[in-house]
Amino acid sequence: MTEGDRAGPWVVTGGAGAIGSVVVQELLARGGEVRVIDNLASGQRGNLPAPGSGRLSLTVADLKEPARYAAAFDGAHELWHLAANGDIRKGSEDPRLDLENGILATFAALEEARRHDVPRVIYSSSSVVYGFPTVLPTPESYGPLEPESLYAGAKLASEGLCSAFAHTYGLRVFLFRFANIVGPHMSRGVLFDLFEKLAKDPTRLEVLGDGRQAKSYLRTEDCVAGMLLLSERATEPVNIFNLGAADQISVREIAEKVVRAHGGTAKIEYAGGERGWVGDVPKQFLAIDRAVRLGWKPRWSSAEAIDRTIADLLRERGRGP
C-alpha cells in the first residue's frame, strides 16, 4: 500500500480547471485516490486524466449545495480548495458572483472538511489580496490589506475563514497567494484575451491600459510544485506563502510577443490609463523569500513562462508543433 493510500483520498474542488487539473495529475502520480468536485462552469472534463485505475472520480456539483458532494469527503485526509470565480472583471457587474462562488463556497467546503474530520486544507488565494501595495516585492507580512476588486475581497475573506477554522477546529491550513498563473487550458487572463482579440481581427490588437502595467507570471507547473512542497514542509496551524516568479514583465512586452507569434503584422493600440479595468492592480511583484527558504523556487522567469504559454496556446489552436 502506498503512502497516498494510507493517508486517505484527496478532495480537489475546481479540479477540472487549468490549475486544478495539474494538481490532480500530480496527486494521482503519488499513488492515492483523488476526488474532484467541479461545477464545470469554467473547468472541463477534458482537462482531467482519462479514467484508468479507478483512483479518480468527478462529482459535478455547486459547492453551495453540500448534499450533492458531501460523500466525497468521507475518509479524506486533505482538501485542495481551488474553485473560484474565474472572471475577475465580471464580479464588478454582478456583485453576488464572488460572494457566492468565493466566500460562501469556501465556507461550505471548509464546513464539510470539519464535519468529516479532514485535517488539512490547501487554499488557492491570490496576490490581489494586497490591493495596490506600496512595497515591491511585496512580502506576506505586508499590510494593511486593501483589496480593490470584489474578487480580491472574496479571496481575503476566504483566507480569514480558513484561518478561523484552523484556530477554532484544529485544521492545518496553507494559504497560497499566487502571482499571475499561466499555462495550458487557460480560459482567462491577458494571454487568452490577446489571442481572442487577434482571432477576431488579425490586423489590430487593442491592449487595455497604457502597456506599462508590470506583473510576475508563474507557470502552472511551478505553482503546483510550490504548493505540494510547501504544504509538506510548513508546520504552523496557518501557513501563508507567496508564489510567483522572481521578476516581472510588462503588458507591452507581452503584447509584442503575442503579435510576433501571429506573424508580426498586427498594429498594437493602447486604450490608455494606468489600469486595464476597474479593480486591476497595475504593478504586482511578490517577495518569495519565505518559500525559497523552505526549498522552492520557480524554474522559469516571467518572460519564459509567457513564451511557453504562447506556444501552448498556439498548439491548442492548431497553429504550432
MIMI-718628 format. One record per residue: x, y negated, z of N, C-alpha, C, O in turn. Coordinates in steps of 0.2 Angstrom, whole numbers, padded with zeros to 4 digits, always signed. Layout:
XYZXYZXYZXYZ/...
This chain:
+0004+0006+0000+0000+0000+0000+0004-0006+0000+0009-0007+0004/+0003-0011-0004+0007-0017-0005+0005-0022+0001+0000-0021+0005/+0010-0027+0002+0009-0032+0007+0002-0036+0005-0002-0038+0010/+0000-0037-0001-0006-0040-0003-0012-0036-0001-0017-0039+0002/-0012-0030-0001-0017-0025+0001-0018-0025+0008-0023-0026+0011/-0012-0025+0012-0013-0025+0019-0016-0032+0022-0019-0032+0027/-0014-0037+0018-0016-0044+0021-0024-0045+0019-0027-0048+0023/-0026-0042+0014-0033-0043+0013-0034-0047+0006-0029-0050+0004/-0040-0048+0004-0041-0051-0003-0040-0059-0002-0040-0062+0004/-0038-0062-0008-0038-0069-0008-0045-0072-0011-0047-0069-0016/-0047-0077-0009-0053-0081-0012-0050-0087-0015-0047-0091-0012/-0052-0088-0022-0050-0094-0025-0056-0097-0028-0059-0095-0033/-0057-0103-0025-0063-0107-0028-0060-0111-0034-0054-0114-0034/-0063-0112-0040-0061-0116-0045-0055-0111-0049-0051-0114-0052/-0056-0105-0048-0050-0100-0051-0050-0100-0058-0046-0097-0061/-0056-0102-0062-0056-0102-0069-0053-0108-0072-0054-0109-0078/-0051-0113-0068-0049-0119-0071-0041-0119-0073-0038-0113-0072/-0039-0124-0075-0032-0124-0078-0027-0123-0073-0022-0119-0074/-0027-0125-0067-0023-0124-0061-0025-0117-0058-0021-0113-0057/-0031-0116-0057-0034-0111-0053-0032-0104-0057-0030-0099-0053/-0032-0104-0063-0031-0098-0067-0023-0096-0066-0022-0090-0066/-0019-0101-0066-0012-0099-0064-0011-0096-0057-0007-0092-0056/-0015-0099-0053-0014-0097-0046-0017-0089-0046-0014-0085-0043/-0022-0088-0049-0025-0081-0050-0020-0076-0052-0019-0071-0050/-0016-0078-0058-0011-0074-0061-0006-0072-0056-0003-0067-0055/-0003-0078-0052+0002-0077-0048+0000-0072-0042+0004-0068-0040/-0006-0073-0039-0008-0069-0034-0009-0062-0036-0007-0057-0032/-0012-0061-0042-0013-0054-0044-0006-0050-0045-0005-0044-0044/-0001-0054-0047+0006-0051-0048+0009-0049-0041+0013-0045-0041/+0006-0052-0036+0008-0050-0029+0005-0043-0027+0007-0041-0021/+0000-0041-0030-0002-0034-0029-0009-0034-0025-0011-0028-0024/-0012-0039-0023-0018-0039-0019-0024-0040-0024-0024-0040-0030/-0030-0041-0020-0036-0042-0023-0038-0050-0023-0037-0053-0018/-0040-0052-0029-0042-0059-0030-0049-0060-0032-0052-0057-0036/-0053-0064-0028-0060-0065-0029-0061-0072-0031-0060-0077-0026/-0063-0074-0037-0064-0080-0039-0071-0083-0039-0076-0079-0040/-0072-0089-0036-0078-0092-0036-0078-0098-0040-0074-0103-0039/-0082-0099-0046-0082-0105-0050-0088-0106-0053-0092-0101-0055/-0091-0112-0054-0097-0113-0057-0096-0114-0065-0101-0115-0068/-0090-0113-0067-0089-0114-0074-0091-0120-0078-0092-0121-0084/-0091-0126-0074-0093-0132-0076-0087-0135-0081-0088-0138-0086/-0081-0134-0078-0075-0136-0082-0071-0130-0083-0067-0130-0088/-0071-0125-0079-0067-0119-0080-0070-0114-0085-0076-0115-0087/-0066-0110-0087-0068-0105-0092-0066-0098-0091-0061-0097-0088/-0071-0093-0092-0069-0086-0091-0063-0084-0095-0059-0080-0092/-0062-0087-0101-0056-0085-0105-0049-0087-0102-0044-0085-0104/-0049-0091-0097-0043-0093-0093-0041-0088-0089-0035-0088-0087/-0045-0084-0087-0044-0078-0082-0041-0072-0085-0042-0071-0091/-0036-0069-0082-0034-0062-0085-0039-0058-0086-0044-0058-0083/-0038-0053-0091-0043-0048-0093-0044-0043-0087-0039-0041-0084/-0050-0041-0086-0051-0036-0080-0047-0030-0082-0047-0028-0087/-0044-0027-0077-0040-0021-0078-0040-0017-0072-0044-0012-0073/-0037-0018-0067-0037-0013-0061-0042-0014-0056-0043-0010-0052/-0047-0018-0058-0052-0019-0053-0051-0024-0047-0055-0025-0042/-0045-0027-0047-0042-0031-0042-0045-0039-0043-0043-0043-0038/-0048-0040-0048-0050-0047-0050-0058-0047-0051-0061-0043-0054/-0061-0051-0047-0068-0052-0048-0070-0060-0049-0066-0064-0046/-0075-0061-0052-0078-0068-0053-0085-0068-0051-0089-0065-0053/-0086-0073-0046-0093-0075-0044-0095-0082-0047-0091-0086-0045/-0100-0082-0051-0102-0089-0054-0107-0092-0049-0112-0089-0049/-0105-0097-0046-0109-0100-0041-0107-0107-0039-0101-0109-0040/-0112-0111-0037-0111-0118-0035-0109-0117-0027-0112-0113-0023/-0103-0120-0025-0101-0119-0018-0106-0122-0013-0106-0120-0007/-0110-0126-0015-0115-0129-0011-0121-0124-0009-0126-0125-0005/-0120-0118-0012-0125-0113-0011-0122-0106-0009-0121-0101-0013/-0120-0106-0003-0116-0101+0000-0119-0094+0000-0115-0089+0000/-0125-0094+0000-0129-0087+0000-0127-0083-0007-0127-0077-0007/-0125-0087-0012-0123-0084-0018-0116-0081-0018-0115-0077-0023/-0112-0083-0014-0105-0081-0014-0102-0079-0007-0096-0077-0007/-0106-0079-0002-0103-0078+0005-0100-0071+0005-0095-0070+0008/-0102-0066+0001-0099-0059+0002-0092-0059-0001-0088-0055+0001/-0090-0064-0005-0083-0064-0007-0078-0065-0002-0072-0064-0002/-0080-0068+0004-0076-0070+0010-0075-0064+0014-0071-0064+0019/-0079-0058+0013-0078-0053+0018-0071-0050+0018-0069-0048+0012/-0068-0050+0023-0061-0047+0024-0056-0051+0021-0050-0049+0021/-0057-0057+0018-0052-0061+0015-0047-0063+0020-0049-0065+0026/-0041-0064+0018-0036-0067+0023-0034-0074+0021-0030-0077+0025/-0036-0077+0015-0034-0083+0013-0038-0086+0008-0041-0083+0004/-0040-0093+0009-0044-0096+0004-0040-0102+0001-0037-0106+0004/-0040-0101-0006-0037-0106-0010-0043-0111-0013-0046-0108-0017/-0043-0117-0010-0049-0121-0012-0047-0126-0017-0044-0131-0016/-0048-0124-0024-0046-0129-0029-0051-0132-0033-0050-0136-0037/-0058-0130-0032-0063-0133-0035-0064-0140-0033-0064-0142-0028/-0066-0144-0038-0067-0151-0038-0070-0154-0044-0070-0151-0049/-0073-0160-0044-0075-0164-0050-0069-0165-0054-0064-0168-0051/-0069-0163-0060-0063-0164-0064-0062-0170-0068-0057-0171-0071/-0067-0174-0067-0068-0181-0071-0068-0187-0067-0073-0188-0064/-0062-0190-0065-0062-0195-0060-0066-0201-0062-0070-0204-0058/-0066-0203-0069-0070-0209-0071-0077-0208-0071-0081-0212-0069/-0080-0202-0071-0087-0200-0071-0090-0202-0064-0096-0203-0064/-0085-0201-0059-0088-0202-0052-0090-0209-0051-0095-0210-0047/-0088-0214-0055-0090-0221-0054-0097-0222-0057-0101-0226-0055/-0099-0218-0062-0105-0218-0065-0110-0214-0061-0116-0216-0061/-0108-0209-0057-0113-0205-0053-0110-0204-0046-0106-0200-0045/-0111-0209-0042-0108-0209-0035-0109-0203-0031-0105-0202-0026/-0114-0199-0033-0115-0192-0029-0111-0187-0031-0110-0182-0028/-0108-0188-0037-0104-0182-0040-0098-0180-0036-0098-0174-0034/-0094-0184-0033-0088-0182-0029-0091-0181-0022-0087-0177-0018/-0096-0184-0020-0099-0182-0013-0101-0174-0013-0099-0171-0009/-0104-0172-0018-0107-0165-0019-0101-0160-0021-0101-0155-0018/-0098-0162-0026-0093-0157-0028-0086-0158-0025-0082-0154-0026/-0085-0163-0021-0079-0164-0017-0080-0162-0009-0079-0157-0007/-0084-0167-0006-0084-0167+0001-0089-0161+0003-0087-0157+0008/-0095-0161+0001-0100-0155+0003-0098-0148+0001-0098-0144+0004/-0095-0148-0005-0092-0141-0007-0086-0139-0003-0086-0133-0001/-0082-0144-0001-0076-0142+0003-0079-0140+0010-0077-0135+0013/-0084-0143+0013-0087-0141+0019-0090-0134+0019-0089-0130+0023/-0093-0133+0013-0096-0126+0013-0091-0121+0012-0092-0115+0015/-0086-0122+0009-0080-0117+0008-0077-0116+0015-0075-0110+0017/-0076-0121+0018-0072-0121+0025-0077-0117+0030-0074-0113+0034/-0083-0118+0030-0088-0115+0034-0088-0108+0033-0089-0104+0038/-0088-0106+0027-0088-0098+0025-0081-0095+0028-0081-0090+0030/-0076-0099+0027-0069-0097+0029-0070-0096+0037-0067-0091+0040/-0073-0100+0040-0073-0100+0048-0078-0094+0050-0076-0090+0054/-0084-0094+0046-0088-0088+0048-0085-0081+0047-0087-0077+0050/-0081-0081+0042-0078-0074+0040-0071-0073+0043-0068-0068+0041/-0069-0078+0048-0063-0077+0051-0057-0077+0046-0052-0073+0047/-0057-0081+0041-0052-0082+0036-0047-0086+0039-0048-0092+0040/-0041-0084+0041-0036-0088+0045-0032-0094+0041-0030-0098+0045/-0032-0094+0035-0028-0098+0031-0031-0102+0025-0035-0098+0021/-0030-0108+0024-0034-0112+0019-0028-0116+0015-0025-0120+0018/-0028-0115+0009-0024-0119+0004-0028-0124+0000-0033-0122-0003/-0027-0131+0001-0032-0136-0002-0028-0140-0007-0022-0142-0006/-0031-0141-0013-0028-0145-0018-0030-0152-0018-0036-0154-0020/-0026-0156-0015-0028-0163-0014-0024-0167-0020-0023-0164-0025/-0023-0173-0019-0021-0177-0024-0017-0184-0022-0018-0186-0016/-0012-0186-0026-0009-0192-0024-0013-0198-0024-0011-0203-0021/-0019-0198-0027-0024-0203-0027-0026-0205-0020-0029-0211-0018/-0025-0201-0015-0027-0202-0008-0023-0208-0005-0025-0212+0000/-0017-0210-0008-0013-0215-0006-0016-0222-0008-0013-0227-0006/-0020-0222-0013-0023-0228-0016-0017-0231-0020-0014-0228-0024/-0016-0238-0020-0011-0241-0023-0005-0243-0018-0005-0248-0016/+0000-0238-0017+0005-0238-0012+0010-0244-0014+0011-0245-0019/+0012-0247-0008+0017-0252-0009+0024-0249-0008+0029-0253-0009/+0025-0243-0007+0031-0239-0006+0032-0234-0011+0027-0229-0011/+0037-0234-0015+0038-0229-0020+0045-0227-0020+0050-0231-0020/+0047-0221-0020+0042-0215-0020+0039-0215-0013+0041-0217-0008/+0032-0212-0013+0028-0213-0008+0028-0206-0003+0027-0201-0006/+0030-0207+0003+0031-0201+0007+0024-0199+0010+0019-0203+0010/+0024-0193+0013+0017-0190+0016+0015-0195+0022+0009-0195+0024/+0020-0198+0025+0018-0202+0031+0016-0209+0029+0014-0213+0034/+0015-0211+0023+0013-0217+0021+0006-0219+0023+0002-0214+0023/+0005-0225+0025-0002-0227+0027-0002-0235+0028+0003-0238+0028/-0008-0237+0029-0015-0234+0029-0017-0231+0022-0015-0234+0017/-0020-0226+0022-0023-0223+0015-0029-0226+0013-0034-0226+0017/-0029-0230+0007-0035-0233+0005-0036-0231-0002-0034-0234-0007/-0040-0226-0003-0042-0223-0009-0046-0228-0013-0050-0233-0011/-0045-0228-0020-0048-0233-0024-0053-0231-0029-0055-0234-0034/-0054-0224-0029-0060-0221-0033-0064-0217-0028-0061-0214-0023/-0070-0215-0031-0074-0210-0027-0071-0203-0026-0071-0200-0021/-0068-0201-0032-0064-0195-0032-0059-0195-0027-0058-0190-0023/-0055-0200-0026-0049-0201-0021-0052-0201-0014-0050-0198-0010/-0058-0204-0013-0061-0204-0007-0063-0198-0004-0063-0196+0001/-0066-0194-0009-0068-0187-0008-0062-0182-0006-0063-0178-0002/-0057-0183-0010-0051-0179-0008-0048-0181-0001-0047-0176+0003/-0048-0187+0001-0046-0189+0008-0051-0186+0013-0049-0184+0018/-0057-0187+0012-0062-0185+0016-0061-0177+0017-0062-0174+0023/-0060-0174+0012-0059-0166+0012-0053-0164+0016-0053-0159+0019/-0048-0168+0015-0042-0167+0019-0044-0168+0027-0042-0164+0031/-0048-0173+0028-0050-0173+0035-0054-0168+0038-0053-0165+0043/-0058-0165+0033-0062-0159+0035-0057-0153+0037-0058-0149+0041/-0052-0152+0032-0048-0146+0033-0044-0147+0040-0043-0142+0043/-0042-0153+0041-0038-0154+0047-0043-0153+0053-0041-0150+0058/-0049-0155+0053-0054-0154+0059-0055-0147+0060-0055-0145+0065/-0056-0143+0054-0057-0136+0055-0051-0133+0058-0052-0128+0062/-0045-0135+0056-0039-0132+0059-0039-0133+0066-0037-0128+0070/-0040-0139+0069-0039-0140+0076-0045-0138+0080-0044-0136+0086/-0051-0137+0077-0056-0135+0081-0057-0128+0081-0059-0125+0086/-0056-0124+0075-0057-0117+0075-0051-0113+0074-0051-0107+0073/-0045-0116+0074-0039-0112+0074-0036-0110+0067-0032-0105+0066/-0039-0113+0062-0037-0111+0055-0030-0114+0054-0028-0119+0057/-0026-0112+0050-0020-0115+0047-0021-0117+0040-0023-0114+0036/-0020-0124+0039-0022-0127+0033-0015-0130+0029-0011-0132+0033/-0015-0130+0023-0010-0133+0019-0013-0137+0014-0017-0135+0009/-0011-0144+0014-0014-0149+0010-0009-0151+0005-0004-0154+0007/-0010-0150-0001-0005-0152-0006-0008-0158-0010-0013-0158-0014/-0004-0163-0010-0005-0169-0014-0002-0169-0020+0004-0170-0021/-0005-0168-0026-0002-0167-0032-0001-0174-0036-0005-0179-0035/+0005-0174-0040+0005-0179-0045+0001-0177-0051-0004-0173-0050/+0002-0180-0056-0002-0178-0062+0000-0171-0065+0006-0170-0066/-0005-0167-0065-0003-0160-0067-0005-0159-0074-0010-0160-0076/+0000-0156-0078-0001-0155-0085+0001-0148-0087+0006-0145-0083/-0002-0145-0091-0001-0138-0094-0006-0136-0098-0010-0140-0100/-0006-0129-0100-0011-0127-0105-0018-0126-0102-0019-0127-0096/-0023-0126-0106-0030-0126-0104-0033-0132-0101-0038-0132-0098/-0029-0138-0101-0032-0144-0098-0037-0147-0102-0037-0147-0108/-0043-0149-0099-0048-0152-0102-0049-0159-0100-0055-0162-0102/-0045-0162-0096-0045-0169-0094-0038-0172-0094-0033-0168-0094/-0037-0178-0093-0031-0181-0092-0028-0185-0098-0031-0184-0104/-0023-0189-0098-0020-0193-0103-0019-0189-0109-0021-0191-0115/-0015-0184-0109-0013-0180-0115-0019-0177-0119-0020-0178-0125/-0024-0174-0115-0030-0172-0118-0034-0177-0121-0036-0177-0127/-0035-0183-0118-0038-0189-0121-0035-0191-0127-0038-0193-0132/-0028-0192-0127-0025-0194-0133-0026-0190-0139-0026-0192-0145/-0025-0183-0138-0026-0178-0143-0033-0179-0146-0034-0179-0152/-0038-0180-0141-0045-0180-0144-0046-0186-0148-0050-0186-0153/-0043-0192-0146-0044-0198-0150-0041-0197-0157-0044-0200-0162/-0035-0194-0157-0032-0193-0164-0035-0188-0168-0035-0189-0174/-0039-0184-0165-0043-0179-0169-0049-0183-0172-0051-0181-0178/-0051-0188-0169-0057-0192-0172-0054-0197-0177-0058-0198-0182/-0048-0200-0176-0046-0205-0180-0038-0204-0180-0035-0207-0176/-0035-0200-0185-0028-0199-0186-0024-0206-0187-0018-0205-0187/-0027-0211-0189-0024-0217-0191-0023-0222-0185-0018-0226-0186/-0026-0221-0180-0026-0226-0174-0027-0222-0168-0031-0218-0167/-0023-0225-0163-0023-0222-0156-0024-0227-0151-0019-0231-0150/-0030-0228-0148-0031-0233-0143-0029-0230-0136-0030-0224-0134/-0025-0234-0133-0022-0232-0126-0025-0237-0121-0024-0243-0122/-0028-0234-0116-0031-0239-0110-0025-0242-0107-0020-0239-0105/-0026-0248-0104-0021-0252-0101-0016-0255-0105-0017-0255-0111/-0010-0257-0103-0005-0260-0107+0001-0256-0108+0005-0258-0111/+0000-0249-0106+0005-0244-0108+0011-0244-0103+0015-0240-0103/+0011-0249-0098+0016-0249-0093+0015-0245-0087+0019-0244-0083/+0009-0242-0087+0007-0238-0081+0013-0232-0081+0014-0229-0086/+0015-0230-0075+0021-0225-0075+0019-0221-0069+0018-0223-0063/+0019-0214-0071+0017-0209-0066+0022-0203-0066+0026-0202-0071/+0021-0199-0061+0025-0192-0061+0021-0187-0064+0015-0187-0062/+0023-0183-0068+0020-0177-0071+0023-0171-0070+0029-0170-0071/+0019-0166-0067+0021-0159-0065+0018-0154-0069+0012-0154-0069/+0022-0149-0071+0019-0143-0074+0015-0139-0070+0017-0139-0064/+0010-0136-0072+0006-0131-0068+0010-0126-0065+0009-0124-0059/+0015-0123-0068+0019-0118-0066+0023-0120-0060+0023-0117-0054/+0026-0126-0060+0029-0129-0054+0025-0130-0048+0026-0129-0043/+0019-0133-0050+0014-0134-0045+0012-0128-0041+0012-0128-0035/+0010-0123-0044+0008-0117-0041+0014-0113-0037+0013-0111-0032/+0020-0114-0040+0026-0111-0037+0027-0115-0030+0029-0112-0025/+0026-0121-0030+0027-0125-0024+0022-0123-0019+0023-0122-0013/+0015-0122-0021+0010-0120-0016+0012-0114-0013+0011-0113-0007/+0014-0109-0017+0015-0102-0015+0021-0102-0010+0020-0099-0004/+0026-0105-0012+0032-0105-0007+0031-0109-0001+0033-0107+0005/+0028-0115-0001+0027-0119+0005+0022-0116+0009+0023-0117+0016/+0017-0113+0007+0012-0110+0011+0015-0104+0015+0012-0102+0020/+0020-0101+0012+0024-0096+0016+0028-0098+0021+0029-0095+0026/+0031-0104+0020+0037-0106+0024+0035-0112+0030+0038-0112+0035/+0029-0115+0028+0027-0120+0033+0023-0117+0039+0019-0112+0037/+0024-0119+0045+0021-0116+0051+0016-0120+0055+0014-0117+0060/+0015-0126+0054+0011-0131+0058+0003-0129+0057+0002-0126+0052/-0001-0131+0061-0008-0130+0060-0010-0134+0054-0014-0131+0050/-0008-0140+0053-0009-0144+0047-0003-0146+0044+0001-0149+0047/-0002-0143+0037+0004-0144+0034+0002-0149+0027-0002-0146+0023/+0006-0154+0027+0004-0159+0021+0011-0160+0017+0016-0161+0019/+0010-0158+0010+0016-0159+0006+0014-0163-0001+0008-0162-0004/+0018-0167-0003+0018-0170-0010+0021-0165-0014+0026-0162-0013/+0018-0164-0020+0021-0160-0026+0021-0164-0032+0016-0166-0035/+0027-0166-0034+0027-0170-0041+0034-0169-0043+0039-0166-0040/+0035-0172-0049+0042-0172-0052+0046-0177-0049+0044-0181-0045/+0053-0177-0050+0057-0181-0047+0058-0188-0050+0063-0191-0049/+0054-0189-0055+0054-0195-0059+0048-0197-0062+0043-0194-0060/+0047-0202-0066+0041-0205-0069+0042-0205-0076+0047-0205-0079/+0036-0206-0080+0036-0208-0087+0030-0212-0088+0025-0212-0085/+0031-0217-0093+0026-0222-0094+0021-0219-0099+0022-0215-0103/+0015-0223-0099+0010-0221-0104+0012-0223-0111+0010-0219-0115/+0016-0228-0111+0018-0230-0118+0023-0224-0121+0022-0222-0127/+0027-0221-0117+0032-0216-0119+0027-0210-0121+0029-0206-0126/+0022-0208-0117+0018-0203-0118+0014-0203-0125+0014-0199-0129/+0012-0209-0126+0008-0211-0132+0013-0210-0138+0011-0207-0143/+0019-0212-0138+0023-0212-0143+0025-0205-0145+0026-0203-0150/+0026-0201-0139+0027-0193-0140+0021-0190-0144+0022-0186-0148/+0015-0192-0142+0009-0189-0145+0009-0191-0152+0007-0186-0157/+0010-0197-0154+0010-0199-0161+0015-0196-0165+0013-0193-0171/+0021-0195-0162+0026-0191-0166+0024-0184-0167+0025-0181-0173/+0021-0181-0162+0019-0174-0163+0013-0173-0169+0012-0168-0171/+0010-0179-0170+0005-0179-0175+0007-0182-0182+0003-0184-0186/+0013-0182-0183+0016-0185-0189+0019-0192-0189+0022-0194-0194/+0018-0195-0184+0021-0202-0183+0018-0208-0186+0021-0213-0187/+0012-0207-0189+0009-0212-0193+0004-0216-0190+0002-0222-0192/+0001-0214-0185-0005-0217-0181-0002-0224-0178+0003-0224-0175/-0006-0229-0178-0004-0235-0175-0007-0235-0168-0013-0234-0167/-0002-0237-0163-0004-0237-0156-0007-0244-0154-0004-0249-0156/-0013-0244-0151-0016-0250-0149-0018-0250-0142-0021-0245-0140/-0015-0255-0138-0017-0255-0131-0023-0259-0129-0023-0265-0132/-0027-0257-0125-0033-0260-0123-0032-0266-0119-0035-0271-0118/-0026-0266-0115-0024-0272-0111-0026-0271-0104-0030-0266-0102/-0023-0275-0099-0024-0274-0092-0020-0269-0089-0016-0265-0092/-0019-0270-0082-0014-0266-0078-0017-0259-0077-0012-0255-0077/-0023-0258-0077-0026-0251-0076-0029-0248-0082-0031-0252-0086/-0029-0242-0082-0033-0238-0088-0041-0239-0087-0044-0239-0092/-0043-0239-0080-0050-0239-0079-0051-0241-0072-0046-0241-0068/-0057-0242-0070-0058-0244-0063-0056-0238-0058-0059-0233-0059/-0052-0239-0053-0050-0234-0049-0044-0231-0051-0041-0227-0047/-0041-0232-0057-0035-0229-0059-0029-0233-0055-0029-0239-0053/-0024-0228-0053-0018-0231-0050-0013-0231-0055-0010-0226-0057/-0010-0237-0057-0006-0238-0062+0001-0236-0061+0005-0234-0065/+0003-0236-0055+0010-0233-0053+0010-0228-0048+0006-0229-0042/+0013-0222-0049+0012-0216-0045+0019-0213-0045+0021-0211-0050/+0022-0212-0039+0028-0208-0039+0029-0206-0031+0030-0209-0027/+0029-0199-0031+0028-0196-0024+0035-0194-0022+0040-0192-0026/+0037-0195-0015+0043-0193-0012+0042-0185-0011+0036-0183-0008/+0046-0181-0013+0045-0174-0012+0051-0171-0007+0052-0165-0007/+0054-0175-0003+0059-0173+0001+0057-0167+0006+0061-0162+0007/+0051-0168+0008+0048-0163+0013+0048-0156+0010+0050-0151+0013/+0046-0156+0004+0045-0149+0000+0052-0147-0001+0053-0141-0001/+0056-0151-0004+0063-0149-0006+0067-0146+0000+0071-0141+0000/+0066-0149+0006+0069-0146+0012+0067-0139+0014+0071-0135+0017/+0061-0137+0012+0059-0130+0013+0061-0126+0007+0059-0120+0007/+0064-0128+0002+0067-0124-0003+0063-0125-0010+0065-0121-0015/+0059-0129-0011+0055-0130-0018+0058-0136-0021+0060-0141-0018/+0059-0136-0028+0060-0141-0032+0057-0140-0039+0057-0134-0041/+0055-0145-0043+0052-0144-0049+0057-0142-0054+0063-0144-0054/+0056-0138-0059+0060-0135-0064+0061-0141-0070+0066-0141-0073/+0056-0144-0071+0055-0149-0076+0054-0156-0074+0051-0157-0069/+0057-0161-0078+0056-0168-0077+0049-0170-0080+0046-0166-0083/+0047-0176-0078+0041-0178-0081+0041-0178-0088+0036-0175-0091/+0046-0180-0092+0046-0180-0099+0046-0173-0102+0043-0172-0107/+0050-0168-0098+0050-0161-0101+0043-0158-0100+0041-0154-0104/+0040-0160-0094+0033-0157-0093+0028-0160-0098+0024-0156-0101/+0029-0166-0100+0024-0169-0106+0026-0165-0112+0021-0163-0116/+0032-0164-0114+0034-0161-0120+0032-0154-0121+0029-0152-0126/+0032-0150-0115+0030-0143-0115+0022-0143-0116+0019-0139-0119/+0019-0148-0113+0011-0148-0113+0009-0150-0120+0004-0148-0123/+0012-0155-0123+0011-0157-0130+0011-0151-0135+0007-0149-0139/+0017-0147-0134+0017-0140-0138+0012-0136-0136+0009-0132-0141/+0010-0135-0130+0004-0131-0128-0002-0133-0132-0006-0129-0135/-0004-0139-0132-0010-0142-0135-0010-0141-0142-0015-0140-0145/-0004-0142-0145-0004-0141-0152-0005-0133-0154-0009-0132-0159/-0002-0129-0150-0004-0122-0151-0011-0120-0150-0014-0117-0154/-0014-0123-0145-0021-0122-0144-0026-0124-0149-0031-0121-0151/-0023-0129-0153-0027-0132-0159-0025-0129-0165-0027-0132-0171/-0020-0124-0165-0018-0121-0171-0013-0125-0175-0013-0124-0181/-0010-0129-0172-0005-0134-0176+0002-0133-0174+0007-0136-0176/+0004-0127-0170+0011-0126-0168+0012-0119-0168+0007-0115-0168/+0018-0117-0167+0020-0110-0167+0018-0107-0160+0019-0101-0159/
